[in-house]
Structures are given as structure tokens and as C-alpha cells.
Amino acid sequence: MNTQHNDPAANEAAALAEKWQNKANKLVRFTEKQQQKQMMRLIRNPMDKVILTKMIDQSFRSGSNARVADQVSYVLNKYGVPKFFSIAEKGLMQLFLKAGRYTPDISIPRMIKKIRADSARSVIPGEKEALYPHLSKRKKDGVRMNLNHLGEAVLGEGEAQTRLDTYLKDMEDPEIEYISVKISTIYSQINSLAFENTVDVLKNRLTRLFRTAKNNIFVHQNGTKSPKFVNLDMEEYRDLEITLAAFTRTLDQPEFKDYMAGIVLQAYLPDSFEEQKKLTRWARERVAGGGSPIKVRIVKGANMEMEQVDAAIHNWPLAPYDNKPEVDANYKRMVDYGMKPENIKAVHLGIASHNLFEQAYAYITAKKHGVEKFSSFEMLEGMANHVWRAIREVSEEEILLYAPVATRDEFINAIAYLIRRLDENTAEENFLRYSFNLKTDSEEWEFLKKGFFESCDLKDKAKNTPNRIQDRSNESFPEKMGTFYQGEFNNEPDTDWSLGVNRKWAEAVRDKWMKKPESKPDEIPVVVAGKEIFADRKILDRFDPNQINDNICIAKYALANNEDAELAVKTAKADPDGWRKKTCAQRHEILSRAAMELRAARGDLIGSAAADTGKVFTEADPEVSEAVDFAEFYPWTAGLLDKMENIECRGKGVGLVITPWNFPIAIPCGGIAASLAAGNTVIFKPASAAVITAWHLCQCFWKAGVPKNTLQFIPCSGSSTGPKLTGHLDVDYIILTGGTDTGMEILKNRPGILLAAETGGKNATIVTAMADRDQAVKNILHSAFSNCGQKCSATSLVILEKEVFEDENFKKQFVDAAKSYLVGSAWDFKNKMAALIAPPKGDLKKALTQLEPGEQWALKPENIDNNPYMWTPGIKWNVQPGSYTHMTEFFGPVVGVMCAENLEHAVELVNQTGYGLTSGLESLDKREVEIWKDKIEAGNLYINRGTTGAIVLRQPFGGMKKSALGAGIKAGSPNYVTQFMEFEEKDFPKTGAIQNDYPILRTTQEWKQKLDWGQLAEYETDLRKTIRAIKSYIYNAEQEFFMAKDYFRLRGEDNIMRYLPLGTVLVRVHEKDSLFEVLARIAGAKIAGCSLITGLPRELENNVTKFLYSREGKRILDKTPLIRHTDQELIEIMPEIDRIRYADQDRVPAPVFEAAAKNGIYISRNKVMMEGRIEMLHYFQEQTVSHSYHRYGNLGERGLK
């Protein structure tokens, strides 16, 4: 079958491609044939690529041969020896498994040497004794070489300078003609929002590089001479505009008028064609003015997997095309435009592709215009070398090979490249997949030709406008969007700072909110009983911490007094606007409008947070997204509860929301939205350091239709008026985000209050020898120092396995990266850290200025800019177990580094702190991941990613141990609103099939039989309720509480929410308890898997105790003993208990409440429910596990179809 196209040029190209392929098949060498056969076996066995990727990725992580041997053995035993290996290689692997793993110092160096040797076709050894002969050989072949240095991730300016020095030496090396440079390797602080600053830095560094290249001459094989050549590679989408701007602005300088440099454009981006046209217009003007042409290397794009992950994580559109025909069509469109004589004379073209149809199409097009001398064939070193030999022999055209280079020490950094190449070689529609032993009379060739013709048909139809079109300055949203109208929840996308329109919008926000000395301060009133009150109140000033020396007052705000507090509670209790009487759906509709107002107010919320708290825009923006999420999510989850036919739900009454300054947008919005959604009236006490932002947040709710009687705004003194609110008996519950001490003080003053508190954390990230250390540094850096380390989730401890602790390169890289973190005003977009909320004092000041015994400063923090609010990052090295640094929460930009003997020891060190908010692990070993997940004590677990940035429902947020007070239900969890609701049962719960066998279920079935036959009559009412309850508990346990759920299934990242049994639960029996209330609680705790204590008052003897001591009672208790104690005896054993479950609030004695408050133990005292979806919440704690499982975008076995 010989398919033809209606375009003669396409047919001509197809014929030429066929000619080249036939010639290539004749030129293929024996070793290349063997390689082709092996690649064909790899393609036929997709799992082999997974195994090979894991072996390459994991074999170079540890410096211990024994550790590597263990890891390789694990991979091979788990997945098997790859089938594509040769017989000899399979034999070596089997020998390794039987003997080599026990002699790692012999076997592992040989294995690594073999992997490196096999990779040398694609990654050239960088040592001069190997590199120079290779370059010389290619030079004699008449092939030009474009070198690309592979090195460690450039995270700091020290490494960026080292890499720049390497490039400069290359340009001075007579053996090297041509290099490719990624902008991320010469500047570590690329920042899309700080576009101009980023481009300026890059321009300065490129100037040095271009100058050196221009001043050094390369002598070609034929004796001709030319300046050295620098090509700018294109990386991720965010760098497109930055790279183009840096390139053109550097060359616009007079000294480079006569210098030719190159840049890459990626055809898989629909943006690239328009960028090519802009670049060509610029180049034509340059040439018309007497300047040198430039070169554009047209590639398909090799970062698709990471772009897909990036789009999924950020909920943004995929930047590249999502299909190959359009990519190929855009490639041809760019070739057509670039080959026009008026264009190519100003912009020479490099046709970079292994697809022979693309190369042939470009060649035919060039010949048609007579411009062959302005274009070149470009391919990858080591990929189908026989093909470029065939092209050169048949068409006598220049070949340029793109050649990655890595020394022995740098080879670990070639892993990402090798994985991308493996993906490219095996991608379903990629030409390279079929190029191994490809015959032109085969079905595979016909398939590839049809694909080529299809893309020719699309050439003028493929989209040429960007997929990313977010425009914060001109946003319009569908009138009926969100959970109220659409019935499903999706996370709100953050701002895409790579887009110029959004950067301009940010500049406008800055212009509005960066006040000048002459600016009039805003006046912010108290809002009580529906009225705004400013006069006759104490007034405090808020000053911009970014400009503290200029003494710029940005707002004056009124402080509520005790009378205001009393009136606020009275109004909230009375609910004059009838918020509690509204249906759940009515409240949802109003909160949906609030979400829309929050979207519209994004700029003002970001600007106020920067002015009020010194928060940089890139940190404040995700907060707005989270606030929108809360406003959409909580009424949606409340609505799901409201739809349960067997229960009625209502609000608890009056909620007091006390919020911190470190998340001035999201956390207040969450507490307010959850409370309102549940049907409560709200008194909002914002942090004194974040009143401006809180005021603008409230405006969004009020504009949406939440009455000012329903949401009251009470900025007040935390020491005087605050206790008036927290201690008021008409306040039904308190939501607190703040210090553990604050929560304990509230409980001390009002032990019986329902407190839902997310408190502090001494969060740690563990780095094992099996970590990707580049990735670990990057993740730790952001976790420790974003928002100046003032996040409750921030990494404060880094615990390194001994091998990593002793790795001087890791230490150097970590310090370099932290030292390079830009610190200064939030109004200067280049800064990643801005002002602290206040000049350091107490624990933070001590941490920033003093060392404990054994510690050293790896990086000493400095106070800068003559601003007491501005501090640079600090790193304390060799922190000792049990020390002040180990055990104390600092809440600032300082991190302590500890050494652990192994993972188990590291986990012990983490758990010793007593906190349990967030925790991180950096390891590529699945076994270590499972050990860590099982043993670490924290609410939010993060694997191979940062420990901050929890997103609603994706990673519900909240801790355990000292990091939580109350029920411990996570913010952003489907269960969060239940804490602020009362439930009444109207009917028996609905259930379905039970999947497993449970002894307790069999007991209830026998009870039912006995009751049906007239036995146990004196207990009938209670037992029948218990029977229905236990089935509901088991059913809901199977459907919800025993399940690990991922609500989004994002590409490359698991986000699992799971339930853990609470530990030791004491079910306390009271004389007023019904038998149902006692049996149901016992059953709930047992089904959940808790360690159960059933506690009876010493003197209690009634129908309930009679049953418990009977044969039937012992059956449900099983081996759980009945223990009698007085209230005082209960208080004495309280520290050993994780939760106490009473059947009602009024049955908890005051001394028990007081003791529980003192110990920070939660007494669960809601009414006992038959409905398992509600009742079982009392016996579990939630935990979130977020695992970034992809490797450079590669999904491993999960990417297999």
C-alpha cells in the first residue's frame, strides 16, 4: 500500500524520507543492530522501561555500595529482571541477585560502570580524555557538535556562577565550537513575576557568555573559522517569554550587532508560531540595520510529561498541544514560515528532529526556496546514528548533533535526561519508537507516513494561540458556576505569573496598595449588631512593615471594647436576620456569591496582605484560591449532610472565630465559611496584625448577602476584650488557629467550651541516603523559608541520615540555595522573603541570634536593610537531640539540621518533639516510605515534595498531639463542618451490603433473633436501636472510614485522606445513659479498632450495668474489661487516654472538663447517633498523605496503559 497526498511537496518529502531510511538500513552497523534489537524488546515489554528507569534513578543515590546493592536487589526482586536485557545481561543480573548483592564493593562499581558505559552513546563522558577524542572523531566525520552540560540542579547563585564559568571555559576551549545553555543553569532565582529583574540578571550573564564566545574562534575541519556559538535552550513553559526577552535584549547591545547566537522554539507549544514571527520581525530589522542573523532551532518539545504534571497540580490548561498531529502541524507551519527567503536570511533554521518525514519536508521546502545553506539537520547524539549518516551521504548536507555531556561525578545529574530519552524512544506516536529496524514496506512505515500526511492537512488549521489565557485584569466568570450550581467541587486555580497580563495586573495591585507617606490611611471600624463603629473607640495604627523606616501608616482601626463584645454575643445569639432559619440551600447560594466576591477581590486581598503582613504576592495569591475553595466547599459538604434523609442538622448557635496573621486570607475565610455553612452566626476576631486584610475579607461576605448581624467584625485586645468573648457562656464554640498556649488558656478559663484548634508544629523533613538530593534541597528550601518560615506547616527541622549529613556537597548546595534566597520588601517582586510580622523576640530572637551546645551556623541569619522586620535565612548545623532547637517551635526563617543513624532513628527524633502537624520524607525507596508512613506521628504527611501548601480537599489540613486541640477534624475535610452542627435522628439509618465478616455483627444478628422470639424483652427498644446502629457503623466504616481516598487522582501526585483509629478511647458511662448510648459507643470504638476502656462509676447499679455484666453484655465487650472508677480516679488516668466519649454534654462533671482542659484531651460529648457516618467520627483521626510519585514527569508503572 502506497498512500499518496494531494500536495506534491508532501509526496516528495515522503519519497525522500523513504530513500533516507532505505540507505540508513544499509549503513547500520552490527553494534547498532544489536542496540536496535534490544530497543525493540524494550518497546514490546513496557514494564521493562519502568524497571530500567527505577534502576537508573535509584542506583546512584547512595554513596554506600551496600545500600545501592540492597536497592537494586529490591527493584529486581519486586519487578523482575528486564526481559529486554541480553542473555549475558540477564545472567549477570541473576548472578548479582545470588552472589553480587553480598559483595557490593565489587559488584556495584561494576554495575554503575556498565550503566554509564551503556549510556555513553547518549551522554558523552565529560572528562577531557574521553570528550576530546569523541569531538575529534565527529569533526573528521564532518559533523558539528552542540554540547549540553548536565549538572546538578542549580538552586543557588554559587552553583549558577560555577556553571557559567564552565560555559566560559568551553568557549575558550579550542576543541569546542557550540554549546547549548538553559537559563535556569546561569540564574537560580528565576521569577516569572519579577520578569524585568530576571531578564536583567540573565542579560548581564549572557553578555559575559556571548562576549567570550564572540572573542574566541573555532577552526572547522575545512580550515574555515567562525566565532564560538551559544544556543539558548527552551525549558518549561514559564520560561518562554523570559528566555526570548533575555536573548533579544542581550543581542540588542551594540557589541553584539555582528554576533550570531541561537535560540530554541518548541513546536508543541501553540504559542511558538507567533513567537517565531515576532522574533523574525526583530531579526529582520537587526539584519536590515547591518547586524548578524540569528538561528532558531525548531524542536518538537521534550518536556511534555512535566508540563502535564504542572497543569494537573495547578489546575491550569495544558500549555502544549494535547495531541501529536497538531504538534507536527505546527512544526511544519514554523518550517514553512522560517524557510521563506526574506525570513531565513535573518533567522537561520536548525531542523531538530529524528522524524525523517519532518527532516525531508524541511529539506524539500528549503530546496524549493533555494535556501538550503541557511538551514541544518540536527539530531541527538547516540540516537539512530545510522540515520544521520544516511542523510549526510544521500543529500550531502551538514549535520549537527546535540550532545549531552556529564563527567563521572555528574552522571547522577544525567538521570532526568536519560528518563526523558527513554520516554521519547517509547512514546506511542513517536517516530523513534518505530525507527529500530524500520522497513519502508512495513505497516509501521505506512502508519508513520499517514501521520505525516495528517499533520500536513492540519498545517493551516492547528491552533496558534496560547492555551493559557488567564487574565486577572479582565476576568469574567459564568453566572452559574461553583458547587451550588454545578454540584461538584474543583479547586480554584492560582494566578499564572508566566503570563504578561497577570504581571501587569500585579503591578497595578502594587500601585494601589503600596502607600506613600502622603497617602491617607484607611479607617476600619468595628462591626457590631449590624452597625459600623469607629468613633469613641480606641484607635490603633497599622504601618507597612515593608517600609517601616518611612513610617507609612496604611490604616487606622477601631478596637472593640467589652460592651461591644457583650452586644456582639447578644446579637449573634438572637440572630435577628434569621440566618439559622434559612435552609441549607439558601445559605449555600449566598456563600456561592461570597466565593464570587472573593474571586473579584483577589487583587485587594493580595495587596492588603502585602501591606498589612509583609506577605509576598506569590504567597498571598494561593491564599485567595484557598479562600474561594472554602467558600465553595463547606456549604457543599453541609448540603451533603442535609440531604441525609434520616437526620436533621442545624447549627450549634454562636461561633467565635479567632484567626492568626500568618494566613490572613484563607484561615479566617475557612472558619467563617464553615460556621455560616453549618447554620451558625459568627463573631470574627482577627489577628491584630492582620486587621486590614480581615476587613476586606468580611466585605466579600457582606456584599454577597451575609448580614452584618450574622457576621460581626470584632478587632479587639487579646488580653482584655478577647477573654470576654472566649469566656462568654453564650458562645457555643470557638475556632482557633494559633499557639498551643493560647488554646490551653482558653480551655483553662472555660473548660467546657467546644474548641476546634489547629495549633503549632515543630515540623521536620527527613532526608535518607536514597533521596534525590537536588529535589530534597529544593523542597526543604521552600518548606522552611517561604513566608519567612512563618507557616504553621513550615519545616523547622531537617533530619539527615548520616550519609547525607556527612555529604559536604549536600551541605554546600543547601547553604548556597538558602543564601541565594532574595529578601526584602514585598513590593519588590524579586524577593521571595519579605518582612517578618514583627521584630523577632522570645524564642525566635534566641533562635536567630544564639547557638546551643554542639551547633554551628552553616548559614548565619542577618538583619538587613536597617529594618528590624527583615531577616535572611538561617541554618543551624548539628542540632543535638533533646536540645532547645530540637524541641522548640520558632516560627521564623531558621532551620535546624540534625543527624540520624538511619530512618528509624530519624522518625524517633521527629516524634520526640510532641508536635504532630506536618512531616516530610525525601526518599525514592518505597520500603522507607511505608515504614515512615506507618511510624511518623503527624496529621499531614508529605513525600518527595514540600511540607507546605495544603489545598482544600486535596490535602485536608490539621495535626495531632500538641498540634491540635479538640476533635482534630481537618480544615478542608469533608467532615469539618460536622463539628459546628447538631444532629437529630428522625429515622433508622440507611445501609447497604456489608462486605466482610464481623463477630460483633453476628452478635447483633443473634440478638435480633432472640428479640423476634420474645427474649431480652426488657432491653428491646435499646437493643433494636443498637442492632441498627452497629450495622450502620460497619457499613460506613467500610464505605468511608476504612477507605483511603484520593478525591482528585492528580497526575504525578497522590493525595490520600485516610482515617486512623484514635488510640485509647474511654467510654464513660453515666447514670442517665441509656443502654443504647452505652452499647453504641462501645461498638463504635471496637469497630474503629481503638483500644477500648469502658468506665463505670463505682457505685452505679442499674439496668445498663446489669446488661453489661450479663452473658450478652460480655459478648459485645469481648475481652474489654469493665473498669469502675470515681471521677477523681478517671482524672488520674487521663494522661494515658487519647479521647473520652460521653453520651451528652450535661453528663460531663465540671472537674472532668477541667482536668481534660489541663491535659489538652478532647471529651467527645455529642449525642450518640445510630447513623454511622456521624457517630464513627468520634473514634478516628484523619491523616493526609501527599506523595509526589512522578520522576521528572515519568509516572513509572502507573503510566502504563
C-alpha positions, 0 to 999 in steps of 0.5 A, a space after each residue: 500500500 502506497 498512500 499518496 497526498 494531494 500536495 506534491 511537496 508532501 509526496 516528495 518529502 515522503 519519497 525522500 524520507 523513504 530513500 533516507 531510511 532505505 540507505 540508513 538500513 544499509 549503513 547500520 552497523 552490527 553494534 547498532 543492530 544489536 542496540 536496535 534489537 534490544 530497543 525493540 524488546 524494550 518497546 514490546 515489554 513496557 514494564 521493562 522501561 519502568 524497571 530500567 528507569 527505577 534502576 537508573 534513578 535509584 542506583 546512584 543515590 547512595 554513596 554506600 555500595 551496600 545500600 545501592 546493592 540492597 536497592 537494586 536487589 529490591 527493584 529486581 526482586 519486586 519487578 523482575 529482571 528486564 526481559 529486554 536485557 541480553 542473555 549475558 545481561 540477564 545472567 549477570 543480573 541473576 548472578 548479582 541477585 545470588 552472589 553480587 548483592 553480598 559483595 557490593 564493593 565489587 559488584 556495584 562499581 561494576 554495575 554503575 560502570 556498565 550503566 554509564 558505559 551503556 549510556 555513553 552513546 547518549 551522554 558523552 563522558 565529560 572528562 577531557 580524555 574521553 570528550 576530546 577524542 569523541 569531538 575529534 572523531 565527529 569533526 573528521 566525520 564532518 559533523 558539528 557538535 552542540 554540547 549540553 552540560 548536565 549538572 546538578 540542579 542549580 538552586 543557588 547563585 554559587 552553583 549558577 556562577 560555577 556553571 557559567 564559568 564552565 560555559 566560559 571555559 568551553 568557549 575558550 576551549 579550542 576543541 569546542 565550537 557550540 554549546 547549548 545553555 538553559 537559563 535556569 543553569 546561569 540564574 537560580 532565582 528565576 521569577 516569572 513575576 519579577 520578569 524585568 529583574 530576571 531578564 536583567 540578571 540573565 542579560 548581564 550573564 549572557 553578555 559575559 557568555 556571548 562576549 567570550 564566545 564572540 572573542 574566541 574562534 573555532 577552526 572547522 575541519 575545512 580550515 574555515 573559522 567562525 566565532 564560538 556559538 551559544 544556543 539558548 535552550 527552551 525549558 518549561 513553559 514559564 520560561 518562554 517569554 523570559 528566555 526570548 526577552 533575555 536573548 533579544 535584549 542581550 543581542 540588542 547591545 551594540 557589541 553584539 550587532 555582528 554576533 550570531 547566537 541561537 535560540 530554541 522554539 518548541 513546536 508543541 507549544 501553540 504559542 511558538 508560531 507567533 513567537 517565531 514571527 515576532 522574533 523574525 520581525 526583530 531579526 529582520 530589522 537587526 539584519 536590515 540595520 547591518 547586524 548578524 542573523 540569528 538561528 532558531 532551532 525548531 524542536 518538537 518539545 521534550 518536556 511534555 510529561 512535566 508540563 502535564 504534571 504542572 497543569 494537573 497540580 495547578 489546575 491550569 490548561 495544558 500549555 502544549 498541544 494535547 495531541 501529536 498531529 497538531 504538534 507536527 502541524 505546527 512544526 511544519 507551519 514554523 518550517 514553512 514560515 522560517 524557510 521563506 527567503 526574506 525570513 531565513 536570511 535573518 533567522 537561520 533554521 536548525 531542523 531538530 528532529 529524528 522524524 525523517 518525514 519532518 527532516 525531508 519536508 524541511 529539506 524539500 521546502 528549503 530546496 524549493 526556496 533555494 535556501 538550503 545553506 541557511 538551514 541544518 539537520 540536527 539530531 541527538 547524539 547516540 540516537 539512530 546514528 545510522 540515520 544521520 549518516 544516511 542523510 549526510 551521504 544521500 543529500 550531502 548536507 551538514 549535520 549537527 548533533 546535540 550532545 549531552 555531556 556529564 563527567 563521572 561525578 555528574 552522571 547522577 545529574 544525567 538521570 532526568 535526561 536519560 528518563 526523558 530519552 527513554 520516554 521519547 524512544 517509547 512514546 506511542 506516536 513517536 517516530 523513534 519508537 518505530 525507527 529500530 529496524 524500520 522497513 519502508 514496506 512495513 505497516 509501521 512505515 505506512 502508519 508513520 507516513 499517514 501521520 505525516 500526511 495528517 499533520 500536513 492537512 492540519 498545517 493551516 488549521 492547528 491552533 496558534 494561540 496560547 492555551 493559557 489565557 488567564 487574565 486577572 485584569 479582565 476576568 469574567 466568570 459564568 453566572 452559574 458556576 461553583 458547587 451550588 450550581 454545578 454540584 461538584 467541587 474543583 479547586 480554584 486555580 492560582 494566578 499564572 505569573 508566566 503570563 504578561 497580563 497577570 504581571 501587569 495586573 500585579 503591578 497595578 495591585 502594587 500601585 494601589 496598595 503600596 502607600 506613600 507617606 502622603 497617602 491617607 490611611 484607611 479607617 476600619 471600624 468595628 462591626 457590631 449588631 449590624 452597625 459600623 463603629 469607629 468613633 469613641 473607640 480606641 484607635 490603633 495604627 497599622 504601618 507597612 512593615 515593608 517600609 517601616 523606616 518611612 513610617 507609612 501608616 496604611 490604616 487606622 482601626 477601631 478596637 472593640 471594647 467589652 460592651 461591644 463584645 457583650 452586644 456582639 454575643 447578644 446579637 449573634 445569639 438572637 440572630 435577628 436576620 434569621 440566618 439559622 432559619 434559612 435552609 441549607 440551600 439558601 445559605 449555600 447560594 449566598 456563600 456561592 456569591 461570597 466565593 464570587 466576591 472573593 474571586 473579584 477581590 483577589 487583587 485587594 486581598 493580595 495587596 492588603 496582605 502585602 501591606 498589612 503582613 509583609 506577605 509576598 504576592 506569590 504567597 498571598 495569591 494561593 491564599 485567595 484560591 484557598 479562600 474561594 475553595 472554602 467558600 465553595 466547599 463547606 456549604 457543599 459538604 453541609 448540603 451533603 449532610 442535609 440531604 441525609 434523609 434520616 437526620 436533621 442538622 442545624 447549627 450549634 448557635 454562636 461561633 467565635 472565630 479567632 484567626 492568626 496573621 500568618 494566613 490572613 486570607 484563607 484561615 479566617 475565610 475557612 472558619 467563617 465559611 464553615 460556621 455560616 455553612 453549618 447554620 451558625 452566626 459568627 463573631 470574627 476576631 482577627 489577628 491584630 496584625 492582620 486587621 486590614 486584610 480581615 476587613 476586606 475579607 468580611 466585605 466579600 461576605 457582606 456584599 454577597 448577602 451575609 448580614 452584618 448581624 450574622 457576621 460581626 467584625 470584632 478587632 479587639 485586645 487579646 488580653 482584655 476584650 478577647 477573654 470576654 468573648 472566649 469566656 462568654 457562656 453564650 458562645 457555643 464554640 470557638 475556632 482557633 488557629 494559633 499557639 498551643 498556649 493560647 488554646 490551653 488558656 482558653 480551655 483553662 478559663 472555660 473548660 467546657 467550651 467546644 474548641 476546634 484548634 489547629 495549633 503549632 508544629 515543630 515540623 521536620 523533613 527527613 532526608 535518607 541516603 536514597 533521596 534525590 538530593 537536588 529535589 530534597 534541597 529544593 523542597 526543604 528550601 521552600 518548606 522552611 523559608 517561604 513566608 519567612 518560615 512563618 507557616 504553621 506547616 513550615 519545616 523547622 527541622 531537617 533530619 539527615 541520615 548520616 550519609 547525607 549529613 556527612 555529604 559536604 556537597 549536600 551541605 554546600 548546595 543547601 547553604 548556597 540555595 538558602 543564601 541565594 534566597 532574595 529578601 526584602 520588601 514585598 513590593 519588590 517582586 524579586 524577593 521571595 522573603 519579605 518582612 517578618 510580622 514583627 521584630 523577632 523576640 522570645 524564642 525566635 530572637 534566641 533562635 536567630 541570634 544564639 547557638 546551643 551546645 554542639 551547633 554551628 551556623 552553616 548559614 548565619 541569619 542577618 538583619 538587613 536593610 536597617 529594618 528590624 522586620 527583615 531577616 535572611 535565612 538561617 541554618 543551624 548545623 548539628 542540632 543535638 537531640 533533646 536540645 532547645 532547637 530540637 524541641 522548640 517551635 520558632 516560627 521564623 526563617 531558621 532551620 535546624 539540621 540534625 543527624 540520624 543513624 538511619 530512618 528509624 532513628 530519624 522518625 524517633 527524633 521527629 516524634 520526640 518533639 510532641 508536635 504532630 502537624 506536618 512531616 516530610 520524607 525525601 526518599 525514592 525507596 518505597 520500603 522507607 516510605 511505608 515504614 515512615 508512613 506507618 511510624 511518623 506521628 503527624 496529621 499531614 504527611 508529605 513525600 518527595 515534595 514540600 511540607 507546605 501548601 495544603 489545598 482544600 480537599 486535596 490535602 485536608 489540613 490539621 495535626 495531632 498531639 500538641 498540634 491540635 486541640 479538640 476533635 482534630 477534624 481537618 480544615 478542608 475535610 469533608 467532615 469539618 463542618 460536622 463539628 459546628 452542627 447538631 444532629 437529630 435522628 428522625 429515622 433508622 439509618 440507611 445501609 447497604 451490603 456489608 462486605 466482610 465478616 464481623 463477630 460483633 455483627 453476628 452478635 447483633 444478628 443473634 440478638 435480633 433473633 432472640 428479640 423476634 422470639 420474645 427474649 431480652 424483652 426488657 432491653 428491646 427498644 435499646 437493643 433494636 436501636 443498637 442492632 441498627 446502629 452497629 450495622 450502620 457503623 460497619 457499613 460506613 466504616 467500610 464505605 468511608 472510614 476504612 477507605 483511603 481516598 484520593 478525591 482528585 487522582 492528580 497526575 504525578 501526585 497522590 493525595 490520600 485522606 485516610 482515617 486512623 483509629 484514635 488510640 485509647 478511647 474511654 467510654 464513660 458511662 453515666 447514670 442517665 445513659 441509656 443502654 443504647 448510648 452505652 452499647 453504641 459507643 462501645 461498638 463504635 470504638 471496637 469497630 474503629 479498632 481503638 483500644 477500648 476502656 469502658 468506665 463505670 462509676 463505682 457505685 452505679 447499679 442499674 439496668 445498663 450495668 446489669 446488661 453489661 455484666 450479663 452473658 450478652 453484655 460480655 459478648 459485645 465487650 469481648 475481652 474489654 474489661 469493665 473498669 469502675 472508677 470515681 471521677 477523681 480516679 478517671 482524672 488520674 488516668 487521663 494522661 494515658 487516654 487519647 479521647 473520652 466519649 460521653 453520651 451528652 454534654 450535661 453528663 460531663 462533671 465540671 472537674 472532668 472538663 477541667 482536668 481534660 482542659 489541663 491535659 489538652 484531651 478532647 471529651 467527645 460529648 455529642 449525642 450518640 447517633 445510630 447513623 454511622 457516618 456521624 457517630 464513627 467520627 468520634 473514634 478516628 483521626 484523619 491523616 493526609 498523605 501527599 506523595 509526589 510519585 512522578 520522576 521528572 514527569 515519568 509516572 513509572 508503572 502507573 503510566 502504563 496503559 
